[in-house]
Amino acid sequence: MEGEAATPIGPRVVLGLFAVVVGLLLTLDHLGLLRFFDYWRFWPLLLVAAGGLRMSQASAGPGRAAGFLLAALGLLLLLDRLGVLRLDLGRYWPLALVAIGIGLIWNSVGGTRPAPAAADEGRRLNLIAVLGGASRGSNAEAFGGGELTALLGGCEVDLRQASIGNATAVIDTFALCGAVHLRVPESWTVELRGTPVLGGFKDGTRPPVPPGPQRLVVTGWAILGGVQVTN
């Protein structure tokens, strides 16, 4: 109908389509109609799709940067699988030092060092941890959510002194070989809508009795990493 917003394509849709395609290819392989492993070499397209989806859903900042890195990694792996280029890890391993150096500079200059909760009155949080740890707190009276990204590192956010302004706040997370830890007030209701890929989302909070009017929704991805919410 006119005027209705289109339903966004979420992570579960992408993973669901991937599962359907793999299942069909395996079925056809068992029936002798094709060879599954001739198509399995295209698996890096999943990383490209996940990165593109992350860039399309995240606002400008760490979320899009993480999506770009994931899509670029998938593209490089795909080109290697197709024989277009050769990823000789023995030759390019010094790039790991470059990545570590960039992460250290980012954490030192980019303002990801721990800050006391009383000094942070922002309504939104945008935090990234690359090859290290980042910590932030908020005592905002109208907290509106944010984006948390952990790449081979960890993010810790303390919201126990904050209050949600419009009854519902959304935090988009992305943990790639890293961890995100949220601490929230006991009066908040937590709803997890994230998608784990060889990782996990865990709600360790105590449900408020009766359920409070303030609700925190946690979305995003946990790829070989974890997202945890506690009190």
Secondary structure, DSSP 8 states (H G I E B T S, - for coil): -TT-------HHHHHHHHHHHHHHHHHHHHTTSS-THHHHTTTTHHHHHHHHHHHHHS-TTHHHHHHHHHHHHHHHHHHHHTTSS---HHHHTTHHHHHHHHHHHHHHHTT-S---GGG---SEEEEEEESSEEEEE---TTB-EEEEEEESSEEEEE-TT--BTTSEEEEEEEEESSEEEEE--TT-EEEE--EEESSEEEE-----SS--S-EEEEEEEEESSEEEEE-
